[in-house]
């Protein structure tokens, strides 16, 4: 719609120039923030109302402190490193068959100051809050009414699909499992919001860091250190806090029942199909 308006006001301007202007200014970043924040929040509150879940219960955190926050952030960085290597491996496979998992426009960054500011606010603040409200707040609560273990993996799967591309799917899926487990442990989305904000802020800062020199060396050193420390902490975390076990009755209310849900099946086919189509047309 905005492209059409700009074209109408500037009939002599080429369509490609309009598209470049929108992607490099604050327009696309602003639209992205408004639409996703609105939709995430709207459907989260609708789902909570439908499932008769009280909104304040999502914020009642138990047994969480600053030490946990630091440990979880280090674990999240380790997961980010693992996901990055998985994405690289998958990309190499697709490249051999003439395709790419890196979609057109994925690496485009706004170049205007306002565009960068809007993108940063969305990625580091608005997206973590509203995505956690939807995925680890509403969706995890709804799925957990049937089967908590299924809820952990199902919400992580949809969290990955929602990012719309394979590289981000790898990170979102792996991180989503950890965030969901963390939410069940502490009974609140506050810890997952903190970790989500941290990982998005780190990735954003790293993307704007100059290549070579001190900044890149410091980031690489931090990633290497966090990788080994995070893996150790993750092993300890998994040993002390296992994923919820399922009873035979709960097992029957997992994937088999989910496959009979038209909303869940249609969502999976639509979002997964679009993502696959984009990759194979790329």
CORRAWO-V698113 format. One record per pair of residues at least 24 apart in sequence whose C-alpha atoms are under 8 Angstrom apart, sorted by sequence separation. I is the first residue (numbers start at 0). J is the second residue. D is the distance in whole Angstrom. If there is no record, write none. Layout:
((I & J & D) (I & J & D))
This chain:
((134 & 158 & 7) (151 & 175 & 8) (152 & 176 & 6) (155 & 179 & 7) (151 & 176 & 6) (154 & 179 & 8) (151 & 179 & 5) (151 & 180 & 6) (139 & 179 & 7) (135 & 178 & 7) (135 & 179 & 6) (135 & 182 & 7) (136 & 187 & 8) (136 & 188 & 6) (135 & 188 & 6) (132 & 188 & 7) (135 & 191 & 8) (184 & 240 & 8) (131 & 188 & 6) (131 & 191 & 7) (131 & 192 & 6) (102 & 164 & 7) (180 & 242 & 7) (101 & 164 & 7) (100 & 164 & 7) (101 & 165 & 8) (128 & 192 & 6) (100 & 165 & 6) (101 & 166 & 7) (127 & 192 & 6) (100 & 166 & 7) (127 & 195 & 5) (128 & 196 & 8) (127 & 196 & 6) (124 & 196 & 6) (127 & 199 & 8) (123 & 196 & 5) (123 & 197 & 8) (123 & 199 & 5) (122 & 199 & 6) (123 & 200 & 5) (122 & 200 & 7) (57 & 136 & 6) (86 & 165 & 7) (87 & 166 & 8) (86 & 166 & 5) (123 & 203 & 8) (28 & 109 & 8) (119 & 200 & 8) (122 & 203 & 8) (83 & 166 & 7) (86 & 169 & 7) (23 & 107 & 8) (25 & 109 & 7) (82 & 166 & 8) (85 & 169 & 7) (119 & 203 & 7) (22 & 107 & 7) (23 & 108 & 6) (24 & 109 & 6) (29 & 114 & 8) (22 & 108 & 8) (23 & 109 & 4) (24 & 110 & 6) (25 & 111 & 7) (28 & 114 & 6) (32 & 118 & 8) (83 & 169 & 8) (22 & 109 & 6) (23 & 110 & 5) (24 & 111 & 5) (82 & 169 & 5) (83 & 170 & 7) (23 & 111 & 7) (25 & 113 & 6) (26 & 114 & 7) (29 & 117 & 6) (52 & 140 & 8) (82 & 170 & 5) (24 & 113 & 7) (25 & 114 & 4) (28 & 117 & 6) (29 & 118 & 7) (32 & 121 & 6) (36 & 125 & 7) (40 & 129 & 6) (43 & 132 & 6) (24 & 114 & 5) (25 & 115 & 7) (28 & 118 & 5) (36 & 126 & 7) (39 & 129 & 6) (43 & 133 & 5) (47 & 137 & 6) (23 & 114 & 7) (35 & 126 & 8) (39 & 130 & 6) (42 & 133 & 7) (46 & 137 & 6) (50 & 141 & 6) (79 & 170 & 6) (82 & 173 & 7) (25 & 117 & 7) (40 & 132 & 7) (46 & 138 & 7) (78 & 170 & 7) (25 & 118 & 8) (28 & 121 & 8) (32 & 125 & 8) (36 & 129 & 6) (39 & 132 & 8) (40 & 133 & 7) (43 & 136 & 7) (44 & 137 & 7) (32 & 126 & 8) (39 & 133 & 6) (43 & 137 & 5) (47 & 141 & 8) (148 & 242 & 7) (43 & 138 & 8) (46 & 141 & 8) (78 & 173 & 7) (79 & 174 & 8) (148 & 243 & 6) (78 & 174 & 7) (147 & 243 & 6) (148 & 244 & 7) (148 & 245 & 7) (147 & 245 & 8) (75 & 174 & 7) (146 & 245 & 7) (146 & 249 & 5) (145 & 249 & 6) (146 & 250 & 7) (149 & 253 & 6) (149 & 254 & 7) (146 & 252 & 6) (145 & 252 & 6) (146 & 253 & 6) (163 & 270 & 7) (145 & 253 & 7) (163 & 271 & 8) (161 & 270 & 7) (165 & 274 & 8) (157 & 267 & 8) (160 & 270 & 6) (163 & 273 & 8) (164 & 274 & 6) (160 & 271 & 6) (163 & 274 & 5) (160 & 274 & 8) (164 & 278 & 8) (75 & 194 & 7) (63 & 185 & 7) (68 & 190 & 7) (72 & 194 & 5) (76 & 198 & 7) (62 & 185 & 6) (71 & 194 & 7) (75 & 198 & 7) (61 & 185 & 5) (60 & 185 & 6) (61 & 186 & 6) (68 & 193 & 7) (72 & 197 & 7) (60 & 186 & 6) (61 & 187 & 8) (68 & 194 & 7) (72 & 198 & 7) (59 & 186 & 7) (60 & 187 & 5) (63 & 190 & 8) (58 & 186 & 8) (59 & 187 & 6) (60 & 188 & 8) (57 & 186 & 7) (58 & 187 & 5) (60 & 189 & 7) (57 & 187 & 5) (58 & 188 & 6) (56 & 187 & 7) (57 & 188 & 6) (58 & 189 & 6) (80 & 222 & 7) (77 & 222 & 7) (76 & 222 & 7) (80 & 226 & 7) (77 & 225 & 6) (78 & 226 & 8) (76 & 225 & 6) (77 & 226 & 4) (76 & 226 & 7) (77 & 227 & 7) (74 & 225 & 7) (77 & 228 & 8) (78 & 229 & 8) (73 & 225 & 6) (74 & 226 & 8) (77 & 229 & 5) (73 & 226 & 8) (76 & 229 & 7) (77 & 230 & 6) (74 & 228 & 8) (75 & 229 & 7) (73 & 228 & 7) (74 & 229 & 4) (73 & 229 & 5) (74 & 230 & 7) (74 & 232 & 7) (70 & 229 & 8) (74 & 233 & 6) (70 & 232 & 7) (102 & 277 & 7) (102 & 278 & 7) (101 & 278 & 8) (100 & 278 & 5) (103 & 281 & 7) (99 & 278 & 6) (102 & 281 & 6) (98 & 278 & 7) (99 & 279 & 8) (98 & 279 & 6) (100 & 281 & 8) (98 & 280 & 8) (99 & 281 & 6) (98 & 281 & 6))
